[in-house]
Amino acid sequence: MRVRMQPAKFQKKIIMKKTVTTLAIFLFVFLFSGCAELQQIASQYPIAGALGNADIAAGLKEALNNGISKQVSKLTATDGFYKNEAVKILLPAELQKVDKTLRNIGLSSLADEGLKVLNRAAEGAVKEATPIFVDAVKNMTFTDAKNILLGSDNSATLYLQNSTSTALYSKFSPVVKTSLDKVGADKVWAKIITKYNSIPLVNKVNPDLKDYVTNEALKGVFKMVAVEEKDIRTNLNARTSDLLQRVFALQDNK
């Protein structure tokens, strides 16, 4: 029995039909598969016009810069720390007993002043150190930009905090010291500590206020950056640029 060979033209048509069918199936799967599968496909097979890591990193940096300009700037105003319950610097455990003792002996006004000057120092320090945070954002590289983008509401802030805190502390600490001196916190607390240590039977204290205020001010700064990041991630109206809209649209379907 002879096997009839198909003409070359007919074989081409069969191949084209199979190709079209395969493409149709691929498009169907691509359009209707779950988000996780979409992300996996997108990461393995770059799509024309898709955002690259450089774009995503730029969007995340813009979000962080927005946090600095919109939220951190609020901390530099008078009472920016003191009347903001989210970041207000409270006394460390070592000084809480000092505060309580002063109030018990009728020196509440001195205790209030001691708390206020710590917050004033933080407000002044953040004002001087804001450029440090801006430079930190500019110089950071997001090798894992997609993981940050598709992470929690404060992933970018945490990344900034973890990668810059040590360097920021060394730069921020002398600014805090200057600010403490400028608002008279050193004199106020010298008076408070002297008064407290003169009380019979108390354990003497000698806190490192510069270190404490530096750490608390940094916590406050990162907390406010996180506020802006979360807003951009969850509020479409907060995405005020085309880049932010395109980048954070990727995380809406995560």
Secondary structure, 3 states (H helix, E strand, C coil): CCCCCCCHHHHHHHHHHHHHHHHHHHHHHHHHCCHHHHHHHHHHCCCCCCCCHHHHHHHHHHHHHHHHHHHHHHHCCCCCCCCCCCCCCCCCHHHHHHHHHHHHCCCHHHHHHHHHHHHHHHHHHHHHHHHHHHHHHHHCCCCCHHHHHCCCCCHHHHHHHHHHHHHHHHHHHHHHHHHHHHCCHHHHHHHHHHHHHCCCCCCCCCCCHHHHHHHHHHHHHHHHHHHHHHHHHHCHHHCCCHHHHHHHHHHHCC
